[in-house]
Amino acid sequence: MASSAARFLRLFTVKNTGVLSRTTRIRPSTTTILTQSRTAVTTSTGAILPKPNKVPFGLMRITIIVVPFLYVGTVISKNFAELLEEHDIFVPDNDDDD
């Protein structure tokens, strides 16, 4: 049961994604051949698909997303550090090691 389920899952993923698949020869030898399936760039008939659309302003979009989340993370960290210090959970020592 488990081997047939694994075989079905492997055939399904090979058919729908670009994954290396193993095909065994019919000969009595136990060697396997790796074949590459690239259905992500070609159609089922073998025609090459057109180039994907290029996203304009990619760097600007990344900046618009990253900067606010870095700021929010900084504010949360600062507030949590103040909370820890207020409750004397973590208070750094002011000892001089001279």
Secondary structure, DSSP 8 states (H G I E B T S, - for coil): -HHHHHHHHHHHHHHHS--EEEEE-SSSS--EEEEE--TTTB-TTS-B-------TTHHHHHHHHHHHHHHHHHHHHHHHHHHHHHTTSS--------
